Amino acid sequence: QMKLNEGACPHLANPPTVIVMVGLPARGKTYISRKLTRYLNWIGIPTKVFNVGEYRREAVKHYSTYDFFKSDNEDAVKIRQQCALATLRDVKDYLTEEEGQVAVFDATNTTRERRDMILEFGAENGFEIFFIESVCDDPNVIACNILEVKVSCPDYQDCNKTDAMEDFKKRIECYRMKYQPLDPDQYDKNLSFIKVIDVGRRFLVNRIQDHIQSRIVYYLMNIHVQPRSIYLCRHGESQHNMQGRLGGDSGLSTRGRKFAGALAKFVEEQNLKDLKVWTSQMRRSIQTAEALNVPYEQWKALNEIDGGVCEEMTYEEVRERFPDEFALRDQDKYYYRYPSGESYQDLVQRVEPVIMELERQENVLVVCHQAVMRCLLAYFLDKSADEMPYLKCPLHTVLKLTPVAYGCKVESISLNVEAVNTHRDRPEELKRGQSTLIRRNSVTPLTSPEPNKKPRIEGPSTLIRRNSVTPLTSPEPNKKPRMEGLDDPIIREVTPAQLTLCSASHTTLALSTQVSHSYCPYIFTP
């Protein structure tokens, strides 16, 4: 239901959320923003990052020195405030006109004045506001962040590393002079937020109000930044692979057993400390792992996608016996669900606990299946729902994933054992934009083009979008900041008395404790 009072903002049953980053520079705010956005998009919550620094660089083409960030530089203060307002206008457009559900406002937001302005913006537009404050006083971590990310940013493209490092440290001091951390005991006790302290060593969580906020907290408590590698590969070639059959539980072929031996040699050569090996509970995956002669864990969540009535058929048999189903799957491979089976969307929900546990681990080898490997790759490589079912995951090839500053580096390593090619390309007619058929699953594909989209809120008769399925699409790439209208009046300051206050509570949580199961339905027990 939607309730619209004259002169009041709309009240939605499932209101959009604005995540507001807080903290000094070089505290990992942009890292958290991008990683969290990738996760939320992957689970089907349309999310986009809005980085105020990009708007500032668009407004001020040539950065000079840290003087721009001094609090007594009135012209620069005005420019930075106007850039923040321009960013908030685009946030509003994304959440109201582009059907976004979560926007991440990535900036320092170190003063109460700025945060109160954002709170008023949220109240006026019916948005939930959730703060993420990154606190870190470890000089080694800060120096590493500056060297790895900041000295190579556009502000310092014509500057050597030493000078860039010194200038950025002075920029941090400019912010430190005005920094007002979130106060869970007094001023900010009624706000919803999480403090991430010393890169996840401790957390402080305050007033979590809804499902999305709880998912965010759950995710942030599982990630870490320690160097590690994740190895993904499929099982060795199976008997069903050779016959072109879907699913089933057949054993390895002769070449599949040869690959298992080559994989054992590869793992030994990597000389990885405390390597963990995970497999599915299917025979071909277990046979591959057994050749490694190391302990391994079996995960039911890693089993191949369930083909339902089409299990153990060839594609030709499916086309002949179920022509409508064959066509429907080609039309929308992500949302299509096999009769009595699963869709890729179902698979994403099934493997989410695996993602959470992968984020907690160091070096891991995952021996899985084609559809499962596509889901895992889509998460780490930030691929959309439309791309996911067509990612190439060849047999007898290991993909080494190494997390880096704002993404993931991928190395493809062939173990030189021949195998059949099980990849099926996207049909050519779909590449040309053929219209999508209506599917039997009662869920209209949300990845299809939607011409003439209307704004989410038009008036009292506007319906809220269905919550059963949300699109898993990547945010609009590289959209230029909208900088017109920067002379608009500054949003007036809002006092604490003007805010709607509720009872306060805040709790300091250990890394993996006190996460409500009512909000976190997935238990990651292998």
Beta strands, then each sheet from edge to edge (+ up, - down):
strand 1: 2-3
strand 2: 11-12
strand 3: 17-22
strand 4: 47-51
strand 5: 102-106
strand 6: 128-135
strand 7: 193-197
strand 8: 202-206
strand 9: 230-234
strand 10: 276-279
strand 11: 297-298
strand 12: 364-368
strand 13: 397-404
strand 14: 407-414
strand 15: 506-509
sheet 1: 1+ 2-
sheet 2: 4+ 5+ 3+ 6+ 7+ 8- 15+
sheet 3: 11+ 10+ 12+ 9+ 13- 14+
end
